[in-house]
């Protein structure tokens, strides 16, 4: 009797083969049909398709990379032969024909597409794209977005990411407000908006890298916010600063960079405002260690968050600042600070100065639940010795140098 041979690759379960294929670029996925008869038609029903920039490029006679018309014909064939639903589609290239992509997106809208990533330079999203009712995740890069007049929103959208995209303030606001289940919003290198207005009853997380002059968030369920401004707004009015803080007062995690801190510090101290961050548990902030206003702003922000547990401070310095931090500015008023819930403080790039020592001392004598203070890039043994002599309110608090 002949021994029965096993073809391990061919005998893999259908779902396993499908998972292998969805992690391959489209050309490699289709090439697997030559493995065996059991693989020949597996790719036809895979729910995810991925096109890379290098998939559609060939080398011309003059050694320049050009778009291959054969690849467009190939993709037209793929969409024609593919059976079943395409739940996830990603495409990133600067060399596609807009007409071809329009055809593919129209086909995707008919195949119950749920997640889509389009990264095409200056590509205008077709009106048919906005008619899809099954999209849950949309990521667009370097695209132009103009909503059709009949746009009624993405009724199932959970995540939206826009990077280097061109869109008007009016259309952006409508895009967000018309997506009733949107939870995560990411804007990177975004338009220079005068007013960044976001109205969403479902939004939970907001990440922003770019420019705006004013911000208005009508987002009652927003929990996590990251704001990275490239430059400060030099002519911002004090009243607008109050509005900025008011719309962030219900978040649980706040991450702000130095340019947004500069804007906030111009308006004076937060303790003069009737604002409490009742839900805030985590703060990441970037401050100028030589600027008294920014230090005051940071401390007032911490104090205005009664449930604050974790603080990350990224320090930097500028010798052009006129308002230099006083060495005694923190310890003299430490009795007015009590960080009841604070557990960890991490400070990066802090210099071994007297003002830095006063800041850490304020934390140590005002945080009864403190567990550790992590300091990076401080190599002064004298500084560490002074820290070790401070009487800590929390007996469990450790000072860690790294």
Long-range contacts (C-beta under 8 A, 24 or more apart in sequence): 7-36, 9-35, 9-36, 9-39, 10-35, 10-36, 10-37, 10-38, 10-39, 11-38, 14-42, 17-42, 18-42, 18-45, 18-46, 18-47, 21-46, 22-46, 22-47, 22-48, 22-50, 22-88, 24-50, 25-50, 25-51, 25-52, 25-55, 26-50, 26-51, 26-55, 26-75, 26-78, 27-55, 30-78, 44-81, 44-82, 44-83, 44-84, 45-82, 45-83, 45-84, 47-84, 47-85, 47-86, 47-87, 47-88, 48-86, 48-87, 48-88, 48-89, 49-78, 49-82, 49-86, 49-88, 49-89, 49-90, 50-89, 50-90, 50-91, 51-75, 51-90, 51-91, 51-92, 51-93, 52-92, 52-93, 53-92, 53-93, 53-94, 53-95, 55-93, 56-93, 56-95, 56-96, 57-95, 65-95, 66-95, 67-95, 67-96, 67-97, 72-96, 72-97, 72-100, 75-100, 75-104, 76-100, 76-103, 79-103, 79-104, 79-107, 82-111, 84-111, 85-111, 85-112, 85-113, 86-111, 86-112, 86-113, 87-112, 87-113, 87-114, 87-115, 88-113, 88-114, 88-115, 88-116, 89-113, 89-115, 89-116, 89-117, 90-116, 90-117, 91-117, 91-118, 91-119, 91-120, 92-117, 92-118, 92-119, 92-120, 92-141, 93-119, 93-120, 94-120, 94-121, 96-120, 96-123, 98-123, 98-124, 102-126, 102-128, 105-129, 108-132, 114-156, 117-141, 118-143, 119-143, 130-154, 139-163, 140-165, 141-165, 145-171, 145-172, 145-175, 146-171, 147-171, 147-174, 147-175, 151-175, 151-178, 152-178, 153-177, 153-178, 153-179, 153-180, 154-178, 154-179, 154-182, 155-179, 155-180, 155-181, 156-181, 157-181, 157-182, 158-182, 158-183, 158-184, 159-183, 159-184, 159-185, 159-186, 160-184, 160-185, 160-186, 161-185, 161-186, 161-187, 161-188, 162-186, 162-187, 162-188, 162-190, 163-187, 163-188, 163-189, 164-188, 164-189, 165-190, 165-191, 166-191, 167-191, 169-193, 169-194, 169-195, 169-196, 169-197, 173-197, 173-198, 173-199, 176-200, 176-203, 214-240, 214-243, 214-244, 215-243, 215-244, 215-247, 216-243, 216-247, 217-247, 217-248, 218-247, 219-247, 220-250, 222-250, 222-251, 223-251, 223-252, 223-253, 223-279, 224-251, 224-252, 224-253, 224-255, 225-251, 225-253, 225-254, 225-255, 226-255, 226-256, 226-284, 227-255, 227-256, 227-257, 227-260, 228-257, 228-260, 229-257, 229-259, 229-260, 229-263, 230-259, 231-259, 232-259, 232-260, 232-262, 232-263, 233-263, 236-263, 236-266, 236-267, 238-266, 238-267, 238-268, 241-266, 241-267, 242-267, 242-273, 242-275, 245-270, 245-273, 245-275, 246-275, 248-277, 249-275, 249-276, 249-277, 249-278, 250-277, 250-278, 250-279, 251-277, 251-279, 251-280, 252-279, 252-280, 252-281, 252-282, 253-280, 253-281, 253-282, 253-283, 253-284, 254-280, 254-282, 254-283, 254-284, 254-285, 255-283, 255-284, 255-285, 256-284, 256-285, 256-286, 257-286, 258-286, 258-287, 258-288, 258-316, 261-285, 261-286, 261-287, 261-288, 261-294, 261-297, 261-298, 262-288, 262-294, 264-297, 265-291, 265-293, 265-294, 265-296, 265-297, 266-293, 268-293, 269-293, 269-296, 269-297, 269-300, 270-297, 270-300, 270-301, 270-304, 271-300, 271-303, 271-304, 275-304, 276-304, 276-305, 276-306, 277-301, 277-304, 277-305, 277-308, 278-305, 278-306, 278-307, 279-307, 280-305, 280-307, 280-308, 281-305, 281-307, 281-308, 281-309, 281-310, 281-341, 282-308, 282-309, 282-310, 282-311, 282-312, 283-308, 283-310, 283-311, 283-312, 284-311, 284-312, 284-314, 285-311, 285-312, 285-313, 285-314, 286-313, 286-314, 286-315, 286-316, 287-313, 287-314, 287-315, 287-316, 288-315, 288-316, 288-317, 288-318, 288-321, 289-315, 289-316, 289-317, 289-325, 289-350, 289-351, 289-353, 289-355, 289-356, 290-317, 290-318, 290-319, 290-321, 290-324, 290-325, 290-355, 291-318, 291-321, 291-323, 291-324, 291-325, 292-323, 292-324, 292-325, 292-326, 292-329, 293-323, 295-325, 295-329, 295-330, 295-355, 295-359, 296-329, 299-330, 299-337, 299-362, 302-337, 302-339, 302-342, 303-336, 303-337, 303-339, 306-340, 306-341, 307-341, 308-339, 308-341, 308-342, 309-341, 309-342, 309-343, 309-344, 310-342, 310-343, 310-344, 310-345, 311-342, 311-344, 311-345, 311-346, 312-346, 312-347, 312-348, 313-345, 313-346, 313-347, 313-348, 313-350, 314-348, 314-349, 315-347, 315-348, 315-349, 315-350, 315-351, 315-356, 316-349, 317-351, 325-355, 326-355, 327-353, 327-354, 327-355, 327-357, 327-358, 328-358, 329-355, 329-358, 330-355, 330-358, 330-359, 330-361, 330-362, 331-358, 331-361, 331-362, 334-361, 334-362, 334-365, 334-366, 337-362, 337-366, 338-366, 338-368, 339-363, 339-366, 339-367, 339-370, 340-367, 340-368, 340-369, 341-369, 342-367, 342-369, 342-370, 343-369, 343-370, 343-371, 343-372, 344-370, 344-371, 344-372, 344-373, 344-374, 345-370, 345-372, 345-373, 345-374, 346-373, 346-374, 346-376, 347-373, 347-374, 347-375, 347-376, 348-376, 348-377, 349-376, 349-377, 350-375, 350-376, 350-377, 350-378, 351-378, 352-378, 352-379, 352-380, 352-382, 352-383, 356-383, 357-383, 357-386, 357-387, 360-387, 360-390, 360-399, 361-387, 361-390, 364-390, 364-391, 364-392, 364-393, 364-394, 364-397, 365-390, 365-391, 365-392, 365-393, 366-393, 367-393, 367-394, 367-397, 368-393, 368-394, 369-394, 370-394, 370-396, 370-397, 371-396, 371-397, 371-398, 372-397, 372-398, 372-399, 372-400, 373-397, 373-398, 373-399, 373-400, 374-400, 374-402, 375-399, 375-400, 375-401, 375-402, 376-401, 376-402
